[in-house]
């Protein structure tokens, strides 16, 4: 759609993902083995015919920038249009960004300079496959200033989202940012389509920090805001539990998110790795194994990222192992998320399947039995780590106790 510029908001800090975002933006967190979360939004853009894309960064952007590069995997390495990485900066009238609305305002010069007549603002931290063209066509046909995409959620989840109430014509009458309870269960997907000049006018004339909290409640009193009700798969993976559940759902017999659909390919930057090696004697059940893996042990109900080693005598159960994790022999890992580049010493146990006490430092994040180990940590041989345990990134050497025993709910580092 040559009339539409896409802006992907990929900047904010996301503490609800704990150690997974300690050293990277949420949009750069690995998902489904070989992908990053932002791959879904970038792929939606190119699959929808949108070829001019700005990515607005802020928090720890290096991993994200290295992944996107010049946009070649998404066919966005173009002389006209393509992908633009828009970093925060301090300049005349511009200070460090305080929220996503502020980020849009800081990039008004970029928005103004583009030739497109409409601006599609997207969240870079959601997992979904969506053709934006029907929403754009409805927006153009109705000649609206603003259209937002909405998706139904369970009533107990409304406190995680911006919740929209509409009239019989689909026009927004109320917008509540993360209400405790609501009569509506229509959640904003973080997808906003603006007539470009209208967006420029409201950004120049206001001081809104956040789109959901500040801008949208104001806009619905100024102009009719149309909704586009999206019926397909959409997941906000912004908490540890939501991330784990969305990942595990990929292993179901008929997953709601089909990654094998040739009509809607999810593109990504792939490492140059050989095919996965599964040796004689290895046992793999209901799991996803990526390129570069060497599996000689047992893997059950797990997602194993590129370059992971699971040797004979080691077992991985109901876990997410991110790229380049090396597991030594004699280990048992159950219901854990182990981040990139970590080394697990021999005869180590991590997690278990039983009920456990919540984590003492972050009980709201770790209370369902998951254990998180941050990136590039080194777990010594013979360590025993319980459930709901948190290990910060890059823990090595003397940080570990001599006893090597960490009960349920512990934190390390």
ABEGO torsion letter per residue (X at the ends): XAABBBBBBAABBBAAAEAAAAABBAAABBBGGABBAAAAAAAAAAAAGBABBBBBBABGAAAAAAAAEAGAAAGABBABEEBBBBBBBBBBGBBBBABAAAAAAAAAAAAAABABABBBBBBAABBBBBBAAAAAAAAAAAGBABBBBBBBBBAAAAAABBBBBBBAAGBBABBBBGBABBABABBBAGBBBBBAAAAAAAAAABABABAAAAAAAAAAAABBBBBBBBABBBBBAABAAAAAAAAAAAABABBABBAABAABBBBBBBBBBBBBBBBBGBBBBGBBBBBGBBBABBBBGBBBBBGBBBBBGBBBBGBBBBBGBBBBBGBBBBGBBBBBGBBBBBGBBBEBABBBBBBAABAAABAAGBBBBBBGBBBBBGBBBBBGBBBBBGBBEAABBAAGBBBBGBBBX
